[in-house]
Amino acid sequence: MSTIPASSNTPINASQPRANHQSAAMRAALLVRFQYSRESKILFRRECLNHLKASLAPGQETSA
């Protein structure tokens, strides 16, 4: 039987997915300028927005 430590429900751990999404959004935003095709720029912009939306969504306990 595995036990889950009480510290796994702390606000620090709950904010981890938010930080991951925000970091991924920044990475996608920075990569937009290095893309040559319009389609590729659109894909990275969309990825950036999706990560920002995910970081603002309620229920950050689950990982995406």
PyMOL Python script that loads the backbone (N, CA, C, O; Angstrom):
from pymol import cmd

cmd.read_pdbstr("""\
ATOM      1  N   MET A   1       0.838  -1.176   0.000  1.00  0.00           N
ATOM      2  CA  MET A   1       0.000   0.000   0.000  1.00  0.00           C
ATOM      3  C   MET A   1       0.885   1.241   0.000  1.00  0.00           C
ATOM      4  O   MET A   1       1.743   1.396   0.869  1.00  0.00           O
ATOM      5  N   SER A   2       0.680   2.110  -0.960  1.00  0.00           N
ATOM      6  CA  SER A   2       1.477   3.325  -1.011  1.00  0.00           C
ATOM      7  C   SER A   2       0.756   4.447  -0.279  1.00  0.00           C
ATOM      8  O   SER A   2      -0.472   4.531  -0.287  1.00  0.00           O
ATOM      9  N   THR A   3       1.526   5.280   0.336  1.00  0.00           N
ATOM     10  CA  THR A   3       0.953   6.412   1.051  1.00  0.00           C
ATOM     11  C   THR A   3       1.362   7.701   0.369  1.00  0.00           C
ATOM     12  O   THR A   3       2.473   7.813  -0.148  1.00  0.00           O
ATOM     13  N   ILE A   4       0.476   8.659   0.370  1.00  0.00           N
ATOM     14  CA  ILE A   4       0.765   9.957  -0.214  1.00  0.00           C
ATOM     15  C   ILE A   4       1.134  10.902   0.916  1.00  0.00           C
ATOM     16  O   ILE A   4       0.358  11.071   1.857  1.00  0.00           O
ATOM     17  N   PRO A   5       2.305  11.522   0.839  1.00  0.00           N
ATOM     18  CA  PRO A   5       2.698  12.428   1.912  1.00  0.00           C
ATOM     19  C   PRO A   5       1.755  13.623   2.000  1.00  0.00           C
ATOM     20  O   PRO A   5       1.237  14.089   0.985  1.00  0.00           O
ATOM     21  N   ALA A   6       1.536  14.113   3.209  1.00  0.00           N
ATOM     22  CA  ALA A   6       0.635  15.247   3.427  1.00  0.00           C
ATOM     23  C   ALA A   6       1.125  16.481   2.698  1.00  0.00           C
ATOM     24  O   ALA A   6       0.322  17.346   2.348  1.00  0.00           O
ATOM     25  N   SER A   7       2.422  16.585   2.462  1.00  0.00           N
ATOM     26  CA  SER A   7       2.966  17.771   1.801  1.00  0.00           C
ATOM     27  C   SER A   7       2.628  17.834   0.312  1.00  0.00           C
ATOM     28  O   SER A   7       2.882  18.856  -0.325  1.00  0.00           O
ATOM     29  N   SER A   8       2.063  16.771  -0.255  1.00  0.00           N
ATOM     30  CA  SER A   8       1.764  16.782  -1.686  1.00  0.00           C
ATOM     31  C   SER A   8       0.594  17.689  -2.033  1.00  0.00           C
ATOM     32  O   SER A   8       0.382  17.993  -3.207  1.00  0.00           O
ATOM     33  N   ASN A   9      -0.171  18.128  -1.038  1.00  0.00           N
ATOM     34  CA  ASN A   9      -1.305  19.008  -1.288  1.00  0.00           C
ATOM     35  C   ASN A   9      -1.022  20.458  -0.914  1.00  0.00           C
ATOM     36  O   ASN A   9      -1.951  21.248  -0.742  1.00  0.00           O
ATOM     37  N   THR A  10       0.226  20.804  -0.791  1.00  0.00           N
ATOM     38  CA  THR A  10       0.582  22.169  -0.417  1.00  0.00           C
ATOM     39  C   THR A  10       0.384  23.101  -1.602  1.00  0.00           C
ATOM     40  O   THR A  10       0.402  22.647  -2.747  1.00  0.00           O
ATOM     41  N   PRO A  11       0.194  24.394  -1.357  1.00  0.00           N
ATOM     42  CA  PRO A  11       0.035  25.357  -2.451  1.00  0.00           C
ATOM     43  C   PRO A  11       1.218  25.386  -3.402  1.00  0.00           C
ATOM     44  O   PRO A  11       1.050  25.680  -4.585  1.00  0.00           O
ATOM     45  N   ILE A  12       2.413  25.087  -2.906  1.00  0.00           N
ATOM     46  CA  ILE A  12       3.587  25.085  -3.780  1.00  0.00           C
ATOM     47  C   ILE A  12       3.431  24.009  -4.847  1.00  0.00           C
ATOM     48  O   ILE A  12       3.680  24.265  -6.026  1.00  0.00           O
ATOM     49  N   ASN A  13       3.019  22.802  -4.442  1.00  0.00           N
ATOM     50  CA  ASN A  13       2.833  21.724  -5.403  1.00  0.00           C
ATOM     51  C   ASN A  13       1.649  21.983  -6.314  1.00  0.00           C
ATOM     52  O   ASN A  13       1.671  21.587  -7.480  1.00  0.00           O
ATOM     53  N   ALA A  14       0.622  22.637  -5.809  1.00  0.00           N
ATOM     54  CA  ALA A  14      -0.555  22.932  -6.623  1.00  0.00           C
ATOM     55  C   ALA A  14      -0.234  23.962  -7.690  1.00  0.00           C
ATOM     56  O   ALA A  14      -0.872  23.969  -8.743  1.00  0.00           O
ATOM     57  N   SER A  15       0.735  24.832  -7.448  1.00  0.00           N
ATOM     58  CA  SER A  15       1.072  25.863  -8.428  1.00  0.00           C
ATOM     59  C   SER A  15       2.070  25.371  -9.467  1.00  0.00           C
ATOM     60  O   SER A  15       2.358  26.082 -10.430  1.00  0.00           O
ATOM     61  N   GLN A  16       2.599  24.170  -9.287  1.00  0.00           N
ATOM     62  CA  GLN A  16       3.594  23.649 -10.226  1.00  0.00           C
ATOM     63  C   GLN A  16       3.066  23.557 -11.659  1.00  0.00           C
ATOM     64  O   GLN A  16       3.761  23.999 -12.574  1.00  0.00           O
ATOM     65  N   PRO A  17       1.861  22.999 -11.904  1.00  0.00           N
ATOM     66  CA  PRO A  17       1.369  22.970 -13.283  1.00  0.00           C
ATOM     67  C   PRO A  17       1.211  24.374 -13.873  1.00  0.00           C
ATOM     68  O   PRO A  17       1.461  24.582 -15.060  1.00  0.00           O
ATOM     69  N   ARG A  18       0.797  25.330 -13.050  1.00  0.00           N
ATOM     70  CA  ARG A  18       0.658  26.714 -13.521  1.00  0.00           C
ATOM     71  C   ARG A  18       2.010  27.249 -13.986  1.00  0.00           C
ATOM     72  O   ARG A  18       2.108  27.860 -15.051  1.00  0.00           O
ATOM     73  N   ALA A  19       3.045  27.020 -13.192  1.00  0.00           N
ATOM     74  CA  ALA A  19       4.383  27.481 -13.547  1.00  0.00           C
ATOM     75  C   ALA A  19       4.871  26.784 -14.817  1.00  0.00           C
ATOM     76  O   ALA A  19       5.505  27.410 -15.666  1.00  0.00           O
ATOM     77  N   ASN A  20       4.578  25.496 -14.946  1.00  0.00           N
ATOM     78  CA  ASN A  20       4.979  24.765 -16.151  1.00  0.00           C
ATOM     79  C   ASN A  20       4.299  25.333 -17.391  1.00  0.00           C
ATOM     80  O   ASN A  20       4.938  25.501 -18.430  1.00  0.00           O
ATOM     81  N   HIS A  21       3.001  25.630 -17.284  1.00  0.00           N
ATOM     82  CA  HIS A  21       2.282  26.190 -18.425  1.00  0.00           C
ATOM     83  C   HIS A  21       2.799  27.581 -18.770  1.00  0.00           C
ATOM     84  O   HIS A  21       2.929  27.918 -19.947  1.00  0.00           O
ATOM     85  N   GLN A  22       3.091  28.383 -17.767  1.00  0.00           N
ATOM     86  CA  GLN A  22       3.590  29.726 -18.023  1.00  0.00           C
ATOM     87  C   GLN A  22       4.968  29.680 -18.671  1.00  0.00           C
ATOM     88  O   GLN A  22       5.273  30.484 -19.552  1.00  0.00           O
ATOM     89  N   SER A  23       5.788  28.750 -18.239  1.00  0.00           N
ATOM     90  CA  SER A  23       7.107  28.583 -18.833  1.00  0.00           C
ATOM     91  C   SER A  23       7.004  28.124 -20.286  1.00  0.00           C
ATOM     92  O   SER A  23       7.724  28.620 -21.153  1.00  0.00           O
ATOM     93  N   ALA A  24       6.113  27.181 -20.544  1.00  0.00           N
ATOM     94  CA  ALA A  24       5.914  26.692 -21.918  1.00  0.00           C
ATOM     95  C   ALA A  24       5.352  27.797 -22.804  1.00  0.00           C
ATOM     96  O   ALA A  24       5.697  27.881 -23.983  1.00  0.00           O
ATOM     97  N   ALA A  25       4.495  28.639 -22.252  1.00  0.00           N
ATOM     98  CA  ALA A  25       3.934  29.756 -23.020  1.00  0.00           C
ATOM     99  C   ALA A  25       5.033  30.744 -23.399  1.00  0.00           C
ATOM    100  O   ALA A  25       5.074  31.227 -24.530  1.00  0.00           O
ATOM    101  N   MET A  26       5.913  31.040 -22.464  1.00  0.00           N
ATOM    102  CA  MET A  26       7.022  31.957 -22.756  1.00  0.00           C
ATOM    103  C   MET A  26       7.944  31.380 -23.827  1.00  0.00           C
ATOM    104  O   MET A  26       8.402  32.096 -24.717  1.00  0.00           O
ATOM    105  N   ARG A  27       8.207  30.085 -23.732  1.00  0.00           N
ATOM    106  CA  ARG A  27       9.067  29.433 -24.725  1.00  0.00           C
ATOM    107  C   ARG A  27       8.450  29.519 -26.111  1.00  0.00           C
ATOM    108  O   ARG A  27       9.136  29.830 -27.084  1.00  0.00           O
ATOM    109  N   ALA A  28       7.146  29.241 -26.202  1.00  0.00           N
ATOM    110  CA  ALA A  28       6.465  29.299 -27.498  1.00  0.00           C
ATOM    111  C   ALA A  28       6.449  30.725 -28.034  1.00  0.00           C
ATOM    112  O   ALA A  28       6.629  30.945 -29.231  1.00  0.00           O
ATOM    113  N   ALA A  29       6.231  31.695 -27.144  1.00  0.00           N
ATOM    114  CA  ALA A  29       6.209  33.096 -27.576  1.00  0.00           C
ATOM    115  C   ALA A  29       7.568  33.526 -28.117  1.00  0.00           C
ATOM    116  O   ALA A  29       7.640  34.243 -29.115  1.00  0.00           O
ATOM    117  N   LEU A  30       8.639  33.095 -27.465  1.00  0.00           N
ATOM    118  CA  LEU A  30       9.970  33.452 -27.946  1.00  0.00           C
ATOM    119  C   LEU A  30      10.309  32.772 -29.267  1.00  0.00           C
ATOM    120  O   LEU A  30      11.045  33.329 -30.081  1.00  0.00           O
ATOM    121  N   LEU A  31       9.781  31.583 -29.481  1.00  0.00           N
ATOM    122  CA  LEU A  31      10.092  30.852 -30.709  1.00  0.00           C
ATOM    123  C   LEU A  31       9.325  31.371 -31.928  1.00  0.00           C
ATOM    124  O   LEU A  31       9.687  31.058 -33.062  1.00  0.00           O
ATOM    125  N   VAL A  32       8.283  32.152 -31.708  1.00  0.00           N
ATOM    126  CA  VAL A  32       7.492  32.667 -32.834  1.00  0.00           C
ATOM    127  C   VAL A  32       8.376  33.465 -33.784  1.00  0.00           C
ATOM    128  O   VAL A  32       8.274  33.315 -35.002  1.00  0.00           O
ATOM    129  N   ARG A  33       9.234  34.303 -33.240  1.00  0.00           N
ATOM    130  CA  ARG A  33      10.028  35.186 -34.101  1.00  0.00           C
ATOM    131  C   ARG A  33      11.049  34.447 -34.956  1.00  0.00           C
ATOM    132  O   ARG A  33      11.516  34.980 -35.963  1.00  0.00           O
ATOM    133  N   PHE A  34      11.399  33.222 -34.564  1.00  0.00           N
ATOM    134  CA  PHE A  34      12.381  32.459 -35.324  1.00  0.00           C
ATOM    135  C   PHE A  34      11.758  31.601 -36.427  1.00  0.00           C
ATOM    136  O   PHE A  34      12.468  30.894 -37.142  1.00  0.00           O
ATOM    137  N   GLN A  35      10.443  31.663 -36.562  1.00  0.00           N
ATOM    138  CA  GLN A  35       9.757  30.866 -37.578  1.00  0.00           C
ATOM    139  C   GLN A  35       9.649  31.669 -38.872  1.00  0.00           C
ATOM    140  O   GLN A  35       9.426  32.879 -38.843  1.00  0.00           O
ATOM    141  N   TYR A  36       9.806  30.999 -39.988  1.00  0.00           N
ATOM    142  CA  TYR A  36       9.755  31.676 -41.285  1.00  0.00           C
ATOM    143  C   TYR A  36       8.364  31.649 -41.891  1.00  0.00           C
ATOM    144  O   TYR A  36       7.910  32.648 -42.449  1.00  0.00           O
ATOM    145  N   SER A  37       7.686  30.520 -41.787  1.00  0.00           N
ATOM    146  CA  SER A  37       6.387  30.411 -42.442  1.00  0.00           C
ATOM    147  C   SER A  37       5.281  30.982 -41.565  1.00  0.00           C
ATOM    148  O   SER A  37       5.361  30.950 -40.337  1.00  0.00           O
ATOM    149  N   ARG A  38       4.273  31.493 -42.204  1.00  0.00           N
ATOM    150  CA  ARG A  38       3.117  32.050 -41.491  1.00  0.00           C
ATOM    151  C   ARG A  38       2.411  30.962 -40.678  1.00  0.00           C
ATOM    152  O   ARG A  38       1.971  31.199 -39.553  1.00  0.00           O
ATOM    153  N   GLU A  39       2.311  29.772 -41.264  1.00  0.00           N
ATOM    154  CA  GLU A  39       1.634  28.663 -40.586  1.00  0.00           C
ATOM    155  C   GLU A  39       2.362  28.268 -39.300  1.00  0.00           C
ATOM    156  O   GLU A  39       1.733  27.989 -38.279  1.00  0.00           O
ATOM    157  N   SER A  40       3.682  28.249 -39.363  1.00  0.00           N
ATOM    158  CA  SER A  40       4.466  27.891 -38.190  1.00  0.00           C
ATOM    159  C   SER A  40       4.317  28.946 -37.092  1.00  0.00           C
ATOM    160  O   SER A  40       4.212  28.608 -35.913  1.00  0.00           O
ATOM    161  N   LYS A  41       4.309  30.214 -37.480  1.00  0.00           N
ATOM    162  CA  LYS A  41       4.102  31.286 -36.501  1.00  0.00           C
ATOM    163  C   LYS A  41       2.737  31.150 -35.839  1.00  0.00           C
ATOM    164  O   LYS A  41       2.607  31.338 -34.630  1.00  0.00           O
ATOM    165  N   ILE A  42       1.729  30.828 -36.626  1.00  0.00           N
ATOM    166  CA  ILE A  42       0.375  30.666 -36.093  1.00  0.00           C
ATOM    167  C   ILE A  42       0.330  29.512 -35.098  1.00  0.00           C
ATOM    168  O   ILE A  42      -0.311  29.621 -34.052  1.00  0.00           O
ATOM    169  N   LEU A  43       1.007  28.403 -35.415  1.00  0.00           N
ATOM    170  CA  LEU A  43       1.027  27.253 -34.513  1.00  0.00           C
ATOM    171  C   LEU A  43       1.668  27.598 -33.169  1.00  0.00           C
ATOM    172  O   LEU A  43       1.154  27.214 -32.118  1.00  0.00           O
ATOM    173  N   PHE A  44       2.790  28.323 -33.200  1.00  0.00           N
ATOM    174  CA  PHE A  44       3.445  28.686 -31.949  1.00  0.00           C
ATOM    175  C   PHE A  44       2.621  29.702 -31.164  1.00  0.00           C
ATOM    176  O   PHE A  44       2.586  29.639 -29.935  1.00  0.00           O
ATOM    177  N   ARG A  45       1.962  30.630 -31.839  1.00  0.00           N
ATOM    178  CA  ARG A  45       1.080  31.567 -31.142  1.00  0.00           C
ATOM    179  C   ARG A  45      -0.067  30.824 -30.475  1.00  0.00           C
ATOM    180  O   ARG A  45      -0.434  31.123 -29.339  1.00  0.00           O
ATOM    181  N   ARG A  46      -0.631  29.853 -31.186  1.00  0.00           N
ATOM    182  CA  ARG A  46      -1.729  29.053 -30.641  1.00  0.00           C
ATOM    183  C   ARG A  46      -1.258  28.251 -29.429  1.00  0.00           C
ATOM    184  O   ARG A  46      -1.967  28.164 -28.426  1.00  0.00           O
ATOM    185  N   GLU A  47      -0.066  27.666 -29.522  1.00  0.00           N
ATOM    186  CA  GLU A  47       0.493  26.913 -28.403  1.00  0.00           C
ATOM    187  C   GLU A  47       0.688  27.826 -27.195  1.00  0.00           C
ATOM    188  O   GLU A  47       0.385  27.442 -26.065  1.00  0.00           O
ATOM    189  N   CYS A  48       1.190  29.023 -27.434  1.00  0.00           N
ATOM    190  CA  CYS A  48       1.395  29.988 -26.368  1.00  0.00           C
ATOM    191  C   CYS A  48       0.067  30.317 -25.683  1.00  0.00           C
ATOM    192  O   CYS A  48      -0.026  30.277 -24.456  1.00  0.00           O
ATOM    193  N   LEU A  49      -0.939  30.636 -26.459  1.00  0.00           N
ATOM    194  CA  LEU A  49      -2.248  30.978 -25.894  1.00  0.00           C
ATOM    195  C   LEU A  49      -2.875  29.808 -25.147  1.00  0.00           C
ATOM    196  O   LEU A  49      -3.481  30.003 -24.094  1.00  0.00           O
ATOM    197  N   ASN A  50      -2.737  28.608 -25.673  1.00  0.00           N
ATOM    198  CA  ASN A  50      -3.288  27.429 -24.996  1.00  0.00           C
ATOM    199  C   ASN A  50      -2.637  27.223 -23.629  1.00  0.00           C
ATOM    200  O   ASN A  50      -3.318  26.888 -22.660  1.00  0.00           O
ATOM    201  N   HIS A  51      -1.314  27.424 -23.551  1.00  0.00           N
ATOM    202  CA  HIS A  51      -0.636  27.275 -22.271  1.00  0.00           C
ATOM    203  C   HIS A  51      -1.036  28.383 -21.298  1.00  0.00           C
ATOM    204  O   HIS A  51      -1.179  28.134 -20.101  1.00  0.00           O
ATOM    205  N   LEU A  52      -1.214  29.590 -21.796  1.00  0.00           N
ATOM    206  CA  LEU A  52      -1.649  30.678 -20.918  1.00  0.00           C
ATOM    207  C   LEU A  52      -3.056  30.419 -20.389  1.00  0.00           C
ATOM    208  O   LEU A  52      -3.334  30.648 -19.212  1.00  0.00           O
ATOM    209  N   LYS A  53      -3.936  29.943 -21.259  1.00  0.00           N
ATOM    210  CA  LYS A  53      -5.298  29.616 -20.811  1.00  0.00           C
ATOM    211  C   LYS A  53      -5.268  28.506 -19.767  1.00  0.00           C
ATOM    212  O   LYS A  53      -5.997  28.558 -18.777  1.00  0.00           O
ATOM    213  N   ALA A  54      -4.426  27.503 -19.991  1.00  0.00           N
ATOM    214  CA  ALA A  54      -4.332  26.390 -19.048  1.00  0.00           C
ATOM    215  C   ALA A  54      -3.780  26.863 -17.702  1.00  0.00           C
ATOM    216  O   ALA A  54      -4.178  26.351 -16.656  1.00  0.00           O
ATOM    217  N   SER A  55      -2.873  27.828 -17.724  1.00  0.00           N
ATOM    218  CA  SER A  55      -2.309  28.315 -16.462  1.00  0.00           C
ATOM    219  C   SER A  55      -3.318  29.151 -15.686  1.00  0.00           C
ATOM    220  O   SER A  55      -3.183  29.298 -14.471  1.00  0.00           O
ATOM    221  N   LEU A  56      -4.317  29.696 -16.352  1.00  0.00           N
ATOM    222  CA  LEU A  56      -5.334  30.504 -15.686  1.00  0.00           C
ATOM    223  C   LEU A  56      -6.578  29.700 -15.320  1.00  0.00           C
ATOM    224  O   LEU A  56      -7.428  30.178 -14.567  1.00  0.00           O
ATOM    225  N   ALA A  57      -6.688  28.498 -15.841  1.00  0.00           N
ATOM    226  CA  ALA A  57      -7.873  27.678 -15.603  1.00  0.00           C
ATOM    227  C   ALA A  57      -7.921  27.200 -14.156  1.00  0.00           C
ATOM    228  O   ALA A  57      -6.889  26.925 -13.545  1.00  0.00           O
ATOM    229  N   PRO A  58      -9.143  27.105 -13.615  1.00  0.00           N
ATOM    230  CA  PRO A  58      -9.259  26.567 -12.245  1.00  0.00           C
ATOM    231  C   PRO A  58      -8.939  25.080 -12.237  1.00  0.00           C
ATOM    232  O   PRO A  58      -8.970  24.424 -13.278  1.00  0.00           O
ATOM    233  N   GLY A  59      -8.636  24.562 -11.073  1.00  0.00           N
ATOM    234  CA  GLY A  59      -8.369  23.129 -10.949  1.00  0.00           C
ATOM    235  C   GLY A  59      -6.976  22.782 -11.408  1.00  0.00           C
ATOM    236  O   GLY A  59      -6.797  21.842 -12.182  1.00  0.00           O
ATOM    237  N   GLN A  60      -5.991  23.516 -10.952  1.00  0.00           N
ATOM    238  CA  GLN A  60      -4.609  23.285 -11.347  1.00  0.00           C
ATOM    239  C   GLN A  60      -3.981  22.073 -10.680  1.00  0.00           C
ATOM    240  O   GLN A  60      -2.791  21.818 -10.864  1.00  0.00           O
ATOM    241  N   GLU A  61      -4.767  21.310  -9.898  1.00  0.00           N
ATOM    242  CA  GLU A  61      -4.211  20.146  -9.222  1.00  0.00           C
ATOM    243  C   GLU A  61      -3.812  19.053 -10.212  1.00  0.00           C
ATOM    244  O   GLU A  61      -2.880  18.291  -9.953  1.00  0.00           O
ATOM    245  N   THR A  62      -4.506  18.974 -11.332  1.00  0.00           N
ATOM    246  CA  THR A  62      -4.196  17.928 -12.309  1.00  0.00           C
ATOM    247  C   THR A  62      -3.159  18.438 -13.277  1.00  0.00           C
ATOM    248  O   THR A  62      -3.168  19.619 -13.627  1.00  0.00           O
ATOM    249  N   SER A  63      -2.267  17.577 -13.716  1.00  0.00           N
ATOM    250  CA  SER A  63      -1.260  17.980 -14.669  1.00  0.00           C
ATOM    251  C   SER A  63      -1.782  17.817 -16.073  1.00  0.00           C
ATOM    252  O   SER A  63      -2.604  16.943 -16.350  1.00  0.00           O
ATOM    253  N   ALA A  64      -1.297  18.666 -16.958  1.00  0.00           N
ATOM    254  CA  ALA A  64      -1.768  18.628 -18.350  1.00  0.00           C
ATOM    255  C   ALA A  64      -0.775  17.951 -19.252  1.00  0.00           C
ATOM    256  O   ALA A  64      -1.013  17.833 -20.454  1.00  0.00           O
TER     257      ALA A  64
END
""", "prot")
cmd.dss("prot")
cmd.show_as("cartoon", "prot")
cmd.util.cbc("prot")
cmd.orient("prot")
